Amino acid sequence: MAITNNETAPDPRQLMLIVEDDLALQKQLKWSLDRFESVVADDVPSALLQFRKHNPAVVTMDLGLPPDQDSVAEGFKCLEKILELNPSAKVIVLTGQNDHDNALRAIQMGAYDFWAKPVDPDLLSLTVERAFRLYELQEENQRLLNANRLDVFDGLITRDGGMQRICRTIERVASSDLTVLLLGESGTGKEVLAQGLHAASKRKGRFVAINCAAIPENLLESELFGYEKGAFTGATKTTIGRLEVAHGGTLMLDEIGDLPLPLQAKLLRFLQERVIERVGGRQEIPVDVRVVGATHRDLQEQIAAGGFREDLYFRLAEIVVDIPPLRDRVGDPVLLANAFVKQLAADQRRKPLGFSPDAMRALESYNWPGNVRELQNRIKRAFIMADGERLTSIDLGLLDPDREEDSVDETLDLRVIRERAERQAVLTAMSRVDGNVAKAAELLGVSRPTLYDLMNKLEIK
């Protein structure tokens, strides 16, 4: 298995991989394409190793690869795995078997182009140049899209100061490779924050999420680490796991508190050494991935009870983020409800619905045990079932708080009560008018300068 190595890793946008088992032809291709930086490989394992290491923008690949050069099976397997690792890679397939079906199959699988041998070097060089140019254009488009977004936390809607501080923390640590642990109740937005962390980072790989509590224990290891052909009954082909799929990107391990102890040990070894072994395999495979853990469980209690490894906790908890539940995010329930209604109306091409006063009171006072996920589900159901132009507390399945008995606040400190009431009133007004300060001031019965002063005092942005 021949692999060439470079001392310094070149920019993947200027690097190509040549996969060819005929060493003479391999040299010829490298010579004819010498204006491009290149690395070479002569079979599937070496090609994948080079691809993981360099993440090249362009690949030229022979379909007839060892151990069965007379078949196209190995070539198609290599094409499939390369595009799994980076769907944006431009793969140019070369084969001596001038077969229309093979060409069609390669293009359907995601190959950029197809050439039958013998290949004209000038035409191939032109194709490679175009592939590089297309890759760079697509990368630039993605960068422009990211630059034009108001926020990397796509889908996270908040005016709560605590959540805004969490977003700033995530943005600050995104450029590092620190492992992040997200703690919070179910439905608080842990996956949205993890996606925001990935989007704000410089990682070019994929964001991959796996729920450790949703997969049976006997399947979770192979799902995470992959497996070799013949590793167990039903393993008819080698399959890469989620860690390899996320190479160069971010892997979110949701509900990591439910990870079985044997897998905790294997995950700890990966975090220490950054290599994995597939189930049934012996080869150590280097994987570059940022791990984000998330759980609603109290991991300290689990450590004390022997259900979670303390050494793994400290590996995962380089940065710990405690996400507040929706009931503690002042003003967010109404803000989110309005956003969900607008999105549903746009998706279903219907007129947006408003909220009745009793619905607004219910949204603001309800405890939201299911957090944002519960709120979204209630809005969806109400939007479909409502008869009028405004959603009511009955549509939402919530009790109007005006019909409940008065509750006694725990504190009698007038300054605290006044500040809390002012904050609640300002955030509620801003939520109802989508952040329009002039309209919010009118609702509150104050001038716009007075509202600005109040917002500054309460540190509301």
MARSE-357626 format. One record per residue (C-alpha): chain; x, y, z. Coordinates in steps of 0.1 Angstrom, whole numbers, plus 5000, padded with zeros to 4 digits. Layout:
BEGIN
("A",(X,Y,Z));
...
END
This chain:
BEGIN
("A",(5000,5000,5000));
("A",(5018,5031,4987));
("A",(5012,5064,5004));
("A",(5031,5097,4998));
("A",(5033,5122,5026));
("A",(5040,5160,5026));
("A",(5057,5177,5054));
("A",(5031,5204,5056));
("A",(4995,5199,5048));
("A",(4985,5221,5018));
("A",(4953,5240,5014));
("A",(4927,5214,5004));
("A",(4912,5238,4979));
("A",(4945,5235,4960));
("A",(4952,5198,4965));
("A",(4941,5168,4945));
("A",(4943,5130,4952));
("A",(4953,5106,4924));
("A",(4941,5070,4930));
("A",(4957,5046,4905));
("A",(4971,5011,4911));
("A",(4992,5011,4879));
("A",(5024,5028,4892));
("A",(5035,5038,4857));
("A",(5002,5054,4849));
("A",(5002,5069,4884));
("A",(5035,5087,4877));
("A",(5023,5097,4842));
("A",(4991,5113,4857));
("A",(5011,5131,4884));
("A",(5035,5144,4858));
("A",(5008,5156,4834));
("A",(4990,5173,4863));
("A",(5021,5187,4879));
("A",(5007,5222,4880));
("A",(4984,5210,4908));
("A",(4995,5200,4942));
("A",(4988,5162,4945));
("A",(4991,5131,4967));
("A",(4987,5096,4955));
("A",(4973,5062,4966));
("A",(4971,5028,4949));
("A",(4941,5011,4967));
("A",(4910,5018,4987));
("A",(4926,5019,5023));
("A",(4954,5042,5012));
("A",(4931,5064,4993));
("A",(4908,5068,5023));
("A",(4937,5074,5046));
("A",(4950,5102,5023));
("A",(4916,5117,5019));
("A",(4911,5118,5057));
("A",(4945,5133,5062));
("A",(4943,5160,5035));
("A",(4906,5164,5026));
("A",(4915,5173,4989));
("A",(4891,5193,4968));
("A",(4896,5171,4937));
("A",(4901,5133,4932));
("A",(4910,5113,4901));
("A",(4902,5077,4906));
("A",(4906,5044,4887));
("A",(4876,5022,4891));
("A",(4896,4990,4887));
("A",(4915,4988,4921));
("A",(4931,4959,4940));
("A",(4925,4933,4951));
("A",(4902,4929,4921));
("A",(4914,4951,4893));
("A",(4892,4934,4867));
("A",(4860,4945,4886));
("A",(4847,4980,4893));
("A",(4834,4970,4928));
("A",(4864,4984,4947));
("A",(4863,5017,4927));
("A",(4827,5022,4935));
("A",(4833,5014,4971));
("A",(4860,5040,4972));
("A",(4838,5066,4955));
("A",(4810,5060,4980));
("A",(4833,5064,5010));
("A",(4850,5095,4997));
("A",(4817,5112,4992));
("A",(4805,5102,5026));
("A",(4836,5119,5041));
("A",(4831,5151,5020));
("A",(4800,5154,4997));
("A",(4816,5185,4982));
("A",(4847,5167,4968));
("A",(4849,5167,4930));
("A",(4857,5131,4920));
("A",(4867,5124,4884));
("A",(4864,5087,4876));
("A",(4888,5070,4852));
("A",(4884,5035,4839));
("A",(4896,5012,4811));
("A",(4861,4998,4809));
("A",(4844,5021,4785));
("A",(4809,5013,4798));
("A",(4779,5036,4797));
("A",(4763,5019,4827));
("A",(4794,5025,4848));
("A",(4796,5061,4838));
("A",(4759,5067,4846));
("A",(4762,5049,4880));
("A",(4793,5070,4889));
("A",(4775,5102,4881));
("A",(4744,5091,4900));
("A",(4765,5084,4931));
("A",(4779,5119,4930));
("A",(4810,5118,4908));
("A",(4819,5151,4891));
("A",(4829,5137,4858));
("A",(4838,5104,4840));
("A",(4866,5096,4815));
("A",(4875,5064,4797));
("A",(4911,5054,4794));
("A",(4933,5063,4776));
("A",(4927,5099,4787));
("A",(4940,5130,4768));
("A",(4963,5147,4794));
("A",(4953,5182,4782));
("A",(4916,5175,4785));
("A",(4920,5159,4819));
("A",(4940,5189,4831));
("A",(4912,5212,4819));
("A",(4886,5191,4837));
("A",(4906,5192,4869));
("A",(4910,5229,4867));
("A",(4873,5233,4862));
("A",(4866,5210,4892));
("A",(4889,5232,4914));
("A",(4872,5263,4902));
("A",(4837,5249,4910));
("A",(4848,5237,4944));
("A",(4862,5272,4952));
("A",(4830,5289,4940));
("A",(4809,5266,4961));
("A",(4831,5273,4991));
("A",(4829,5310,4985));
("A",(4792,5309,4982));
("A",(4789,5291,5015));
("A",(4812,5316,5032));
("A",(4791,5345,5018));
("A",(4759,5328,5031));
("A",(4775,5324,5065));
("A",(4787,5360,5065));
("A",(4753,5373,5056));
("A",(4735,5354,5083));
("A",(4726,5375,5113));
("A",(4735,5347,5137));
("A",(4753,5313,5135));
("A",(4726,5300,5158));
("A",(4701,5294,5131));
("A",(4668,5285,5148));
("A",(4677,5299,5182));
("A",(4653,5328,5191));
("A",(4659,5346,5223));
("A",(4660,5380,5240));
("A",(4669,5365,5274));
("A",(4701,5379,5288));
("A",(4713,5345,5301));
("A",(4708,5329,5267));
("A",(4726,5357,5249));
("A",(4756,5353,5272));
("A",(4756,5316,5264));
("A",(4756,5324,5227));
("A",(4786,5347,5232));
("A",(4804,5320,5251));
("A",(4798,5295,5223));
("A",(4810,5319,5197));
("A",(4842,5326,5216));
("A",(4851,5289,5220));
("A",(4841,5279,5185));
("A",(4875,5286,5170));
("A",(4893,5263,5195));
("A",(4891,5225,5197));
("A",(4879,5225,5233));
("A",(4854,5198,5241));
("A",(4820,5213,5251));
("A",(4794,5198,5275));
("A",(4759,5212,5272));
("A",(4737,5207,5302));
("A",(4700,5214,5303));
("A",(4665,5200,5304));
("A",(4651,5182,5273));
("A",(4638,5206,5247));
("A",(4660,5236,5258));
("A",(4679,5238,5224));
("A",(4711,5218,5231));
("A",(4713,5206,5195));
("A",(4707,5241,5181));
("A",(4736,5254,5202));
("A",(4758,5225,5191));
("A",(4750,5233,5155));
("A",(4758,5270,5161));
("A",(4792,5259,5177));
("A",(4800,5240,5145));
("A",(4788,5268,5122));
("A",(4810,5293,5140));
("A",(4840,5271,5139));
("A",(4866,5268,5111));
("A",(4858,5231,5106));
("A",(4849,5221,5071));
("A",(4835,5186,5079));
("A",(4800,5177,5087));
("A",(4779,5182,5118));
("A",(4767,5147,5129));
("A",(4744,5141,5159));
("A",(4736,5108,5176));
("A",(4712,5102,5205));
("A",(4729,5077,5229));
("A",(4696,5069,5246));
("A",(4677,5061,5214));
("A",(4699,5033,5202));
("A",(4700,4998,5218));
("A",(4733,4992,5237));
("A",(4743,4962,5215));
("A",(4740,4985,5184));
("A",(4755,5017,5198));
("A",(4791,5007,5195));
("A",(4789,4998,5158));
("A",(4769,5029,5152));
("A",(4796,5051,5168));
("A",(4828,5033,5157));
("A",(4816,5014,5126));
("A",(4823,4977,5119));
("A",(4843,4955,5095));
("A",(4827,4930,5072));
("A",(4820,4898,5091));
("A",(4824,4914,5125));
("A",(4790,4899,5135));
("A",(4760,4882,5119));
("A",(4745,4905,5093));
("A",(4777,4925,5088));
("A",(4779,4919,5051));
("A",(4801,4950,5043));
("A",(4825,4973,5061));
("A",(4806,5003,5074));
("A",(4820,5035,5089));
("A",(4806,5049,5121));
("A",(4794,5083,5130));
("A",(4828,5093,5143));
("A",(4844,5087,5109));
("A",(4814,5104,5091));
("A",(4821,5135,5112));
("A",(4858,5135,5104));
("A",(4869,5171,5100));
("A",(4837,5183,5116));
("A",(4817,5180,5148));
("A",(4800,5150,5165));
("A",(4772,5157,5190));
("A",(4767,5129,5215));
("A",(4732,5137,5228));
("A",(4721,5122,5261));
("A",(4757,5112,5268));
("A",(4746,5104,5304));
("A",(4730,5073,5290));
("A",(4762,5060,5274));
("A",(4769,5024,5287));
("A",(4801,5021,5309));
("A",(4820,4999,5284));
("A",(4814,5025,5256));
("A",(4824,5053,5280));
("A",(4859,5036,5283));
("A",(4861,5033,5245));
("A",(4851,5070,5240));
("A",(4876,5081,5266));
("A",(4904,5063,5247));
("A",(4893,5081,5215));
("A",(4894,5115,5232));
("A",(4929,5108,5246));
("A",(4944,5093,5215));
("A",(4922,5105,5186));
("A",(4922,5071,5169));
("A",(4894,5045,5166));
("A",(4891,5008,5158));
("A",(4860,4995,5141));
("A",(4841,4966,5156));
("A",(4858,4935,5144));
("A",(4889,4954,5132));
("A",(4924,4958,5144));
("A",(4936,4988,5124));
("A",(4939,5021,5142));
("A",(4922,5049,5122));
("A",(4930,5085,5130));
("A",(4899,5107,5132));
("A",(4898,5145,5136));
("A",(4865,5154,5151));
("A",(4853,5178,5178));
("A",(4830,5161,5203));
("A",(4801,5180,5219));
("A",(4784,5162,5247));
("A",(4748,5170,5258));
("A",(4726,5156,5286));
("A",(4697,5164,5308));
("A",(4711,5142,5336));
("A",(4731,5153,5366));
("A",(4765,5137,5357));
("A",(4780,5145,5391));
("A",(4753,5124,5407));
("A",(4759,5096,5382));
("A",(4796,5098,5390));
("A",(4789,5094,5427));
("A",(4766,5064,5420));
("A",(4792,5048,5397));
("A",(4771,5052,5365));
("A",(4795,5077,5348));
("A",(4833,5078,5346));
("A",(4848,5108,5363));
("A",(4879,5107,5340));
("A",(4855,5109,5310));
("A",(4836,5137,5325));
("A",(4867,5158,5328));
("A",(4876,5151,5292));
("A",(4842,5162,5281));
("A",(4838,5192,5304));
("A",(4866,5214,5291));
("A",(4838,5240,5286));
("A",(4805,5234,5304));
("A",(4774,5253,5294));
("A",(4743,5253,5316));
("A",(4712,5261,5295));
("A",(4683,5277,5314));
("A",(4648,5262,5309));
("A",(4622,5282,5290));
("A",(4604,5291,5322));
("A",(4634,5311,5333));
("A",(4638,5330,5299));
("A",(4618,5362,5305));
("A",(4599,5372,5273));
("A",(4610,5342,5252));
("A",(4577,5322,5252));
("A",(4558,5349,5235));
("A",(4587,5357,5212));
("A",(4591,5321,5202));
("A",(4553,5316,5198));
("A",(4551,5345,5173));
("A",(4581,5332,5153));
("A",(4566,5296,5151));
("A",(4532,5310,5139));
("A",(4549,5330,5112));
("A",(4570,5301,5101));
("A",(4539,5278,5100));
("A",(4519,5303,5080));
("A",(4548,5307,5055));
("A",(4552,5269,5052));
("A",(4515,5263,5046));
("A",(4509,5295,5026));
("A",(4483,5307,5051));
("A",(4476,5340,5067));
("A",(4495,5343,5101));
("A",(4473,5340,5131));
("A",(4474,5364,5161));
("A",(4471,5356,5198));
("A",(4442,5365,5220));
("A",(4449,5383,5254));
("A",(4442,5352,5274));
("A",(4466,5332,5251));
("A",(4493,5358,5257));
("A",(4488,5356,5295));
("A",(4489,5318,5293));
("A",(4521,5318,5273));
("A",(4538,5341,5297));
("A",(4527,5323,5329));
("A",(4528,5286,5320));
("A",(4557,5267,5335));
("A",(4568,5249,5302));
("A",(4580,5216,5316));
("A",(4588,5204,5280));
("A",(4605,5237,5272));
("A",(4608,5249,5236));
("A",(4599,5216,5221));
("A",(4566,5216,5240));
("A",(4559,5252,5230));
("A",(4565,5244,5193));
("A",(4542,5213,5195));
("A",(4514,5233,5211));
("A",(4517,5260,5185));
("A",(4516,5235,5157));
("A",(4485,5218,5170));
("A",(4467,5250,5178));
("A",(4476,5265,5143));
("A",(4459,5235,5126));
("A",(4429,5232,5149));
("A",(4420,5269,5154));
("A",(4388,5282,5139));
("A",(4393,5320,5143));
("A",(4419,5345,5133));
("A",(4435,5345,5168));
("A",(4448,5316,5189));
("A",(4432,5313,5223));
("A",(4444,5297,5255));
("A",(4419,5269,5248));
("A",(4435,5264,5214));
("A",(4469,5261,5231));
("A",(4455,5237,5258));
("A",(4466,5262,5285));
("A",(4447,5276,5314));
("A",(4441,5313,5315));
("A",(4461,5325,5345));
("A",(4435,5352,5354));
("A",(4412,5323,5364));
("A",(4438,5309,5388));
("A",(4442,5319,5425));
("A",(4466,5346,5432));
("A",(4500,5334,5440));
("A",(4523,5348,5467));
("A",(4558,5359,5456));
("A",(4586,5345,5477));
("A",(4603,5379,5481));
("A",(4588,5411,5496));
("A",(4618,5433,5486));
("A",(4601,5461,5467));
("A",(4632,5469,5447));
("A",(4635,5434,5435));
("A",(4598,5431,5428));
("A",(4598,5465,5409));
("A",(4628,5455,5388));
("A",(4614,5421,5380));
("A",(4581,5437,5370));
("A",(4598,5463,5348));
("A",(4619,5436,5330));
("A",(4589,5414,5325));
("A",(4568,5443,5311));
("A",(4596,5455,5287));
("A",(4604,5421,5274));
("A",(4567,5412,5269));
("A",(4561,5445,5251));
("A",(4591,5440,5229));
("A",(4581,5404,5221));
("A",(4546,5414,5211));
("A",(4558,5440,5186));
("A",(4588,5420,5172));
("A",(4614,5444,5188));
("A",(4600,5476,5175));
("A",(4610,5501,5202));
("A",(4585,5529,5191));
("A",(4556,5505,5193));
("A",(4568,5489,5225));
("A",(4571,5524,5241));
("A",(4535,5531,5230));
("A",(4523,5499,5246));
("A",(4541,5507,5278));
("A",(4528,5543,5279));
("A",(4563,5559,5280));
("A",(4584,5579,5255));
("A",(4610,5562,5234));
("A",(4640,5578,5252));
("A",(4625,5567,5285));
("A",(4622,5531,5272));
("A",(4658,5532,5260));
("A",(4670,5544,5294));
("A",(4650,5516,5311));
("A",(4664,5490,5287));
("A",(4700,5502,5295));
("A",(4693,5500,5332));
("A",(4679,5465,5329));
("A",(4707,5455,5305));
("A",(4681,5445,5278));
("A",(4695,5445,5243));
END
